[in-house]
Amino acid sequence: MVKENESKVKIVVLIPFRDKFDKGTRYDVGTELEFDAERAEDVVTRELAEYAEPLG
């Protein structure tokens, strides 16, 4: 069983983008999101978002 928020990371959108799994979902600049760590790293690496909180 996976615990909720076990590996969640908060990010803030810098450039609008669409969700890669649900193309109908768009994330606008300034939106704060909570993604799993791996997915957050992908979005941050592509400079679409930045971490909202320092990683520890």
N, C-alpha and C positions, 0 to 999 in steps of 0.2 A: 504494500500500500504506500502511495506517495503522499507525504504530508503537504498540505497547502502552504504556499510561500516557501517551500524548502529551498529552492534555488531560484527564486524570483529576483529580478533586478529592475529597478526603476530607471527609465530613460525619458528624455524630453526630445521631441521631434524638432529638427533643425530645417529639414527640407521635406515638403509634402511627399508622401509616397503611398502606394496601395499595398495592402496585405498580400504576401506572396501565396497564401493559401486560400484567401477569399478576396478575389479581385474587386468585389463590390464594396469592400471596406477601405476607406481612405483615411489616412492620418494627417492632420493639418499641423502646421508650425505651432509650437508651444504646447501641444498635447502631451500630457504625461502618461506614459504607458508602463505596464508591468509585464515583462516578458521573462521566459526562462533564460538563464545565464548564457547559454549557447546562442540563442536567437538574438538576444540583446547585443552580444559581441559582434555578430554578423552585421546588424544594422549600424552600430557605432563604427565598425571598421569601414563600412561603405560611406561614412560621413553623412548619414541620413538623420542621425540622432546623436545625443551625448548622454553620458550617465548623469542622472539627477542627483545621485549620492555617490560619494567616493567609495570605491571598492576596497574592502578591507583587509 
